[in-house]
Amino acid sequence: MQENLFPEMSQKKSDNTKVIGANLSLIFNRRNKNLVILKNRDVIVKKVDLSDKPAKKLLVLDAIALGATKSRLAEALNISRQTIHNYVESQKRFGTEGLLGGYNPNMGKNLAEHRPGYAT
């Protein structure tokens, strides 16, 4: 990987900043690690409270859409790369409702399976 060729390029800028790829970085609040800022080329894209699970899921999707590396993002947010993949798949198959409603892509596309009482 190119970072080995250029040791000055670090995945971690400082204690509270983590580079997640494609000129993207996450800056964690020093006092409250649940507060994070997503920056693209040092421009603030989004401020998020990670204790708000829907906001965290949307942050993950926004970062991926901007070109974040799944493995770096997963490490920075202390979640698995598979979780990120599941968020992306849920959003693709079911939209934002499915992502935030916890619809499982492995269950299929049938909304009735995901929503008890849903009439088709």
C-alpha positions in Angstrom: 0.0 0.0 0.0 1.3 3.5 -0.7 1.3 4.6 2.9 4.3 2.2 3.3 6.1 4.2 0.6 5.3 7.5 2.3 5.6 7.1 6.0 4.7 10.7 6.6 1.2 9.9 5.3 -0.5 8.6 8.5 -4.0 7.2 8.9 -4.1 9.2 12.2 -3.4 13.0 12.1 -3.7 13.5 15.9 -5.2 11.9 18.9 -8.7 13.1 18.0 -8.5 13.0 14.1 -8.6 9.9 12.0 -8.2 9.9 8.2 -10.8 7.6 6.6 -9.7 7.9 3.0 -10.3 10.2 0.0 -9.4 13.4 1.8 -12.0 12.6 4.5 -11.4 12.7 8.2 -13.3 12.2 11.4 -12.6 14.6 14.2 -13.6 13.4 17.7 -14.4 15.8 20.5 -11.7 15.5 23.1 -14.2 15.7 26.0 -17.0 13.6 24.6 -15.9 10.8 22.1 -19.5 10.4 21.0 -19.4 13.8 19.2 -17.7 13.7 15.8 -17.2 15.9 12.8 -16.9 14.5 9.3 -14.6 16.7 7.1 -13.9 16.6 3.4 -10.7 18.4 2.5 -10.9 20.3 5.9 -14.5 21.5 5.1 -17.1 20.4 7.6 -19.7 18.1 6.0 -21.6 16.9 9.1 -21.6 17.0 12.9 -23.0 13.9 14.6 -23.6 12.5 18.1 -22.6 8.8 17.7 -24.9 7.8 20.6 -27.8 8.6 18.2 -27.9 5.3 16.2 -29.8 6.6 13.2 -27.5 9.6 12.9 -24.5 7.2 13.1 -25.9 5.0 10.3 -26.5 8.1 8.1 -22.9 9.3 8.9 -21.5 6.0 7.8 -23.5 6.1 4.5 -22.5 9.7 3.8 -18.8 8.9 4.4 -19.0 5.9 2.1 -20.7 8.0 -0.6 -17.9 10.5 -0.3 -15.3 7.8 -0.8 -14.3 6.7 2.7 -12.5 3.3 3.0 -14.8 0.8 4.8 -12.0 -0.7 6.8 -10.6 2.7 8.0 -14.1 4.0 8.8 -14.9 0.8 10.7 -11.8 1.2 12.7 -12.4 4.9 13.5 -16.0 4.2 14.6 -15.1 1.0 16.4 -17.6 -1.1 14.3 -17.0 -4.0 12.0 -16.6 -3.6 8.2 -19.4 -6.1 7.9 -21.7 -3.7 9.8 -20.9 -1.0 7.3 -21.6 -3.4 4.4 -24.9 -4.3 6.0 -25.9 -0.6 6.3 -25.1 0.0 2.6 -27.0 -3.1 1.5 -30.0 -2.2 3.7 -30.1 1.3 2.3 -29.8 0.0 -1.3 -32.6 -2.6 -0.9 -35.0 -0.8 1.4 -34.1 2.9 1.3 -33.6 5.0 4.3 -36.7 3.5 6.0 -35.1 0.1 5.8 -31.8 1.3 7.1 -33.2 3.1 10.1 -35.8 0.4 10.7 -33.2 -2.3 11.0 -34.4 -4.3 7.9 -32.1 -7.2 7.3 -30.9 -7.7 3.7 -30.5 -11.4 4.3 -34.3 -11.7 4.9 -35.1 -10.7 1.3 -36.9 -7.8 -0.2 -40.4 -8.6 1.0 -41.5 -5.7 3.3 -44.1 -8.0 4.9 -41.3 -10.0 6.4 -39.7 -6.9 7.9 -42.9 -5.1 9.1 -45.3 -7.1 11.2 -48.9 -6.1 10.2 -47.9 -4.7 6.9 -50.6 -5.2 4.3 -49.6 -5.6 0.7 
